[in-house]
């Protein structure tokens, strides 16, 4: 949904469907800019993003916790790539993703 944090959305989907561990496959969508843990932020209002590596694994309490890396292009044409920072990346309009259960 618009303005939902991408991490919260992925982790909520996992909980809803009983997935404690999963891999994300073929995921595309839009984010409001992008904040990374390993690269400079992209300040564009609208970005089109592709998840290049996405996993969900249980934390110490057993709660699903996502780890997401993306490649994206901003409205201005700026390119960026990196590991998304938790709680700092809201969906612009939609994000389509497939979760594959991991053993």
RAHU-V151115 format. One line per field, one symbol per residue. psi: psi as a letter, one per 40 degrees, with the letter a starting at -180 (. if undefined). burial: I if it has 16 or more other C-alpha atoms within 10 Angstrom, else O. A space follows every 50 residues. Layout:
psi=???
burial=???
This chain:
psi=iiehhdddddddddddefhdhihhhfhiaiigahhieeiiiheidhihih hdhhihiiadeehhhihhiihihideehiiiahihheegihccihhihhh hi.
burial=OOOIIIIIOIIIOIOOOOIIIIIIIOIIIIIIIIIIOOOOIIOIOIIIII IIIIIIIOOOOOIIIIIIIIIIIIOOOOOIIIIIIIOOIIIIOOIOOOIO OOO
